[in-house]
Amino acid sequence: MMMKTTNAKRLEVDPPCGVLDPKEAVLMAVSCDAFDFASEDTNNDRITVEWTNMSEGAAEQFRIEWFQGDGMVRRKNLPIEYNS
């Protein structure tokens, strides 16, 4: 899985990528740098989770090549709601 944000200056996800076994879970930290909410457009801020299924016995080390090619990549967009 790989995490992306629409505003890399403001939002960060840790870890940004990784490999999960079936039924495995991971705790991720999302952080946001301070900014002036009144003067910034936040309507399009999102975190996107991208993942692809791997065959059994695939490498345990993440490789960006898995997401660049003809394979099926799934995406889930998570809109960010700030509490001002």
FENLINLIN-V662257 format. One record per residue. N is the residue number from 1. RES is the residue in one small letter. BURIAL is + if it has 16 or more other C-alpha atoms within 10 Angstrom, else -. Layout:
BEGIN
n=N res=RES burial=BURIAL
n=N res=RES burial=BURIAL
END
This chain:
BEGIN
n=1 res=m burial=+
n=2 res=m burial=+
n=3 res=m burial=+
n=4 res=k burial=+
n=5 res=t burial=+
n=6 res=t burial=-
n=7 res=n burial=-
n=8 res=a burial=-
n=9 res=k burial=-
n=10 res=r burial=-
n=11 res=l burial=+
n=12 res=e burial=+
n=13 res=v burial=+
n=14 res=d burial=-
n=15 res=p burial=-
n=16 res=p burial=-
n=17 res=c burial=+
n=18 res=g burial=-
n=19 res=v burial=+
n=20 res=l burial=+
n=21 res=d burial=-
n=22 res=p burial=-
n=23 res=k burial=-
n=24 res=e burial=-
n=25 res=a burial=-
n=26 res=v burial=-
n=27 res=l burial=-
n=28 res=m burial=-
n=29 res=a burial=-
n=30 res=v burial=-
n=31 res=s burial=-
n=32 res=c burial=-
n=33 res=d burial=-
n=34 res=a burial=-
n=35 res=f burial=-
n=36 res=d burial=-
n=37 res=f burial=-
n=38 res=a burial=-
n=39 res=s burial=-
n=40 res=e burial=-
n=41 res=d burial=-
n=42 res=t burial=-
n=43 res=n burial=-
n=44 res=n burial=-
n=45 res=d burial=+
n=46 res=r burial=+
n=47 res=i burial=+
n=48 res=t burial=+
n=49 res=v burial=+
n=50 res=e burial=+
n=51 res=w burial=+
n=52 res=t burial=-
n=53 res=n burial=-
n=54 res=m burial=-
n=55 res=s burial=-
n=56 res=e burial=-
n=57 res=g burial=-
n=58 res=a burial=-
n=59 res=a burial=-
n=60 res=e burial=-
n=61 res=q burial=-
n=62 res=f burial=-
n=63 res=r burial=-
n=64 res=i burial=-
n=65 res=e burial=-
n=66 res=w burial=+
n=67 res=f burial=+
n=68 res=q burial=-
n=69 res=g burial=-
n=70 res=d burial=-
n=71 res=g burial=-
n=72 res=m burial=-
n=73 res=v burial=-
n=74 res=r burial=-
n=75 res=r burial=-
n=76 res=k burial=-
n=77 res=n burial=-
n=78 res=l burial=-
n=79 res=p burial=-
n=80 res=i burial=-
n=81 res=e burial=-
n=82 res=y burial=-
n=83 res=n burial=-
n=84 res=s burial=-
END
